[in-house]
Amino acid sequence: DLTQPHQTDMEGFPWDFEAWTKSLLKAAKKAQIGHFVALSHVGVERLQHSAFFRAKGIQESLIQKSGVPYTIVRTTPMMEYLRELVVQTSFETSIRVSNARVLPIAAEDVAQLVARRAVAAPTPLPVEIAGPEPLGLAIIMMRYLEASGNPLNVVVDPSAPYMGATLEEHSLMPTGTPHPCVFSPSVPADHLTRLTRA
């Protein structure tokens, strides 16, 4: 299940996402699926004041109680989300972004790492995946805007929301427990070039 909720400003959305997850798990049980793999997000336990992270928390809880063999893969922020973040946080000539630490990862790397987990044995404890280079969220946004030729200025604002959540410095960093974090091979600079040419 790679479903990612986007309606972060809708308080009722986590409950819509709950209904979707229940339906999917019911189908998995009926089909006697041997390994249910779901994509979640690093920070889900720390950021429950956000509708997005509440939805992911609900998803995780339902999977854990379902009786279906499963693995939950928690990813750090994906590079491809930068486009959406620009839309969500931009004003006339600037965008306001937290400079919380992140390990940005490319969506193609996420897909490969999730596929590897799908053919491995189920694990009841979450597995974290991340990019290899730690950066401030505002820094990676500056690099993205520069690479894409976007004239918007980046204003560092600690209160600026990410997916509806107010971040602390390490809110989006993997914990490394209970399993060691799995790092992707692609560095942000390489993927930024491909992302801005797409």
C-alpha positions in Angstrom: 0.0 0.0 0.0 1.8 3.1 -1.2 -1.2 5.4 -0.7 -0.2 8.9 0.5 -2.9 11.3 1.7 -2.6 14.9 0.4 -5.6 16.7 1.9 -3.6 17.9 4.9 -5.9 20.8 5.7 -9.1 18.7 6.1 -9.7 17.5 9.7 -12.0 14.7 8.5 -9.5 13.3 6.1 -7.8 10.9 8.5 -11.1 9.1 8.9 -11.6 8.9 5.2 -8.1 7.3 5.0 -9.1 4.9 7.8 -12.0 3.6 5.7 -9.7 3.1 2.7 -7.2 1.2 4.8 -9.8 -1.0 6.3 -11.2 -1.8 2.9 -7.7 -2.7 1.6 -6.9 -4.9 4.6 -10.2 -6.7 4.2 -9.3 -7.5 0.6 -5.8 -8.6 1.6 -7.3 -11.0 4.2 -9.8 -12.4 1.6 -7.0 -13.0 -0.9 -4.8 -14.5 1.9 -1.9 -12.1 1.1 1.3 -13.5 2.6 3.0 -10.1 3.0 1.3 -6.7 3.2 3.8 -3.8 2.7 2.7 -0.3 3.5 4.6 3.0 3.0 4.4 5.4 6.0 6.5 8.5 7.0 9.3 9.0 9.4 8.1 11.1 12.3 4.5 9.7 12.4 4.6 9.1 16.2 6.0 12.6 16.9 3.7 14.7 14.7 0.2 13.6 15.5 -1.0 17.2 15.6 -1.0 17.1 11.8 -3.9 15.5 9.8 -1.5 13.9 7.4 0.5 12.2 10.2 -2.7 11.2 12.1 -3.8 9.5 8.9 -0.5 7.6 8.6 -0.7 6.7 12.3 -4.2 5.3 11.8 -3.0 3.3 8.8 -0.1 1.8 10.8 -2.4 0.9 13.8 -4.9 -0.8 11.6 -2.3 -2.8 9.8 -0.6 -3.9 13.1 -4.0 -5.1 14.4 -5.2 -6.7 11.2 -3.7 -10.2 11.6 -2.2 -9.9 8.1 1.6 -10.5 7.9 3.0 -7.0 7.2 6.0 -4.7 7.0 5.6 -0.9 7.5 8.3 1.1 5.7 8.7 4.7 7.0 10.3 7.1 4.5 11.9 10.5 5.0 10.6 13.3 2.8 10.7 12.6 -0.9 12.5 14.9 -3.3 9.4 14.9 -5.6 7.4 16.5 -2.8 9.4 19.8 -3.2 7.1 20.9 -6.0 4.0 20.5 -3.8 5.7 22.2 -0.9 6.4 25.2 -3.1 2.7 25.5 -3.9 1.6 25.1 -0.2 4.1 27.5 1.3 4.5 30.3 -1.4 3.4 33.9 -1.0 3.9 36.6 -3.7 7.7 36.6 -3.8 8.8 34.1 -1.2 8.1 30.8 0.5 8.3 30.2 4.2 9.9 26.9 5.2 11.2 25.3 8.4 14.9 24.5 8.4 14.4 21.2 10.2 16.9 18.5 9.4 15.9 16.0 6.7 17.5 13.1 4.7 15.6 13.7 1.4 15.2 10.6 -0.7 14.2 10.1 -4.4 10.8 8.4 -5.1 12.6 5.9 -7.4 14.8 4.9 -4.5 11.8 4.5 -2.3 10.1 2.2 -4.8 13.3 0.0 -5.0 13.7 -0.2 -1.3 10.0 -1.0 -0.8 10.2 -3.7 -3.5 13.1 -5.3 -1.6 11.1 -5.4 1.6 8.2 -7.0 -0.3 10.2 -10.1 -1.2 11.8 -10.3 2.3 10.1 -11.7 5.4 7.5 -9.6 7.2 8.6 -7.7 10.2 6.3 -6.4 13.0 8.5 -3.4 13.7 8.7 -0.4 11.4 11.7 -0.2 8.9 13.0 3.3 8.1 14.5 4.4 4.8 16.3 7.7 4.0 18.5 9.6 1.6 22.3 9.6 2.4 22.8 13.4 2.9 21.5 15.4 5.9 20.3 18.9 4.9 18.1 21.6 6.3 14.6 21.6 4.7 15.1 25.3 3.8 18.5 24.5 2.2 17.2 21.8 0.0 14.3 24.1 -1.0 16.8 26.9 -2.0 18.7 24.4 -4.1 15.6 23.2 -5.8 14.3 26.7 -6.6 17.7 27.7 -8.0 18.0 24.6 -10.1 14.5 25.1 -11.5 15.0 28.8 -12.2 12.3 29.8 -9.8 12.8 33.4 -8.5 11.0 32.9 -5.2 13.0 33.7 -2.1 13.2 31.2 0.8 12.4 32.6 4.3 13.4 30.4 7.2 10.5 30.2 9.5 10.5 27.6 12.4 6.7 27.8 12.6 6.2 27.1 8.9 4.2 23.8 8.6 5.2 20.6 6.8 2.2 18.5 5.9 0.3 20.5 8.5 2.9 19.8 11.2 5.1 22.3 13.1 8.6 20.8 13.1 11.4 20.6 15.6 15.0 20.2 14.4 14.9 16.4 14.2 11.2 15.7 13.7 11.7 14.3 10.2 15.0 12.4 11.0 15.0 8.6 11.3 15.5 7.2 14.8 17.5 4.2 13.8 15.5 1.9 16.1 14.4 -0.8 16.3 16.0 -1.5 12.9 19.0 0.4 11.5 17.9 2.9 8.9 18.4 1.8 5.3 20.0 4.5 3.1 19.4 5.1 -0.6 22.3 5.5 -3.0 21.1 8.7 -4.8 22.5 12.0 -3.4 20.1 15.0 -3.6 22.3 17.0 -6.0 22.0 14.2 -8.6 18.3 13.9 -8.3 17.6 17.6 -8.2 19.0 17.8 -11.8 16.7 15.1 -13.0 13.7 16.5 -11.1 14.0 20.1 -12.5 14.4 18.7 -16.1 11.3 16.5 -15.8 
